Amino acid sequence: MDFTKEIETPIGKHKVVFKTILSVAERERVETSAMQFIETDNGTDFKLTNTAQVTLAEKHELLRVSVVSIDGDTVNCFDRIQKMYDKDGAAILEAILAEQKKMKD
C-alpha cells in the first residue's frame, strides 16, 4: 500500500509528494520539536518560553518529515518550501494535516 499523496500548489504549480502516515519515530520528532522552548526547574512543572516558536517548530518538523519530493526532486524539500509563495506553503501544510487527520479517524 502506498502511503503518499501528490498535490499541486496553487500558485507555483509545484508537484509535491508527501507521506499520508508517519512512522513512530517521525511522529516523535514532530512532538518533541518544541522541547527546546520548554523550561523546568524541578522536572514536574513546565513553562513555555516562547509559545509562538512552539507552533512554528512543530509545523517545520512536520514538513521536514512528511514531504518526500517537490517536482520530482528529493533534495532540500523543507528549504525549498520556505522559499515558496506563502499560499503554496500553506496549501502543502493543509494537505498534510488533512491526510494525517484522516489516518487518525
N, C-alpha and C positions, 0 to 999 in steps of 0.2 A: 504494500500500500504506500502511495506517495503522500507524504505529509508536507507538501509545499504548494504554494499558490502563486500565480503570476498576476500582477496588476499593471496597468499603465497609468503613469502620473498625469494629472490633468493639464499641466502647462508644458513641461519639458518633454512629455510623451515618452518618458523612460520606462522600459520594461523592467520591473522589479520582481524578483522571485524571493519569497520569504517562507520560513517554516511556519506551519499552522499549529504545530505542537512542539514543545520544548522537552529536552531531557531533564532529569532531576538536577544534574549539575548546572545546566543553563538556567533553570528556574532559580536555583540557589544564588547564582551570580547576580541575577536581577534583584532578588530580595535582599541581598546583603550589600548591594552597591551603595546604599545610603548610610551604612555604618560609620563612614568617615565623618558624618555630620551629627553623630550622637555622642554625648559625653556621659560619663558616670563617675561618681566618687566612691560608691560603695558596691557596685556590681548589681544592685537591685533597682535603684532609682535612675532613670534615664532622662536626659534633657536633649532636645533638638537644638543644635547650634545655628542651623540655617534651614528653615522649612522649605524655602523656595529651591534650594540646592538639592534637597532630598528628592523631590519630584523630578527634577531635571536629571539627576544621577540615575534614577530608575528608568526614565524614558530613554536615556542614552544607552544604558546597558541592554535594554530590551531590543533596541535597534541593532546593537552590535551582535547579539546572539541570534537574532531572528533573520536578518537579511542575508540571503545566500549569494545573490548576484544582482547587478544592475547592468542592463543592456548586454548581458552575457558575460560580463567581467566580474570575477570574484574578489578582486584586489581593492582594498581600502574602501569598502562599501560605506562604512559609517562616515568617513571623511567626505566622501562624495555626496552623501545625503546632506551633510552640513552646508555644502556649497549650493544646494538646490534652492529653488524658489520655496518660500515658506509654505505655500499651498501644496506643493508636491511632497514636501517632507511630512506635512500634516496628513495627507492622503495615505502615505505609507504607514504611518503610526496608527491611524484609524483602522486601516485594513488589518493590520496585525492584531490590534486589540479586539476587533470584531471576531476574527477567527479563533483567537485564544478563548474568548467568551463562549463560543460555540462548543469548543472542546471540553469546557468545564461543565456545561449543561448536560 
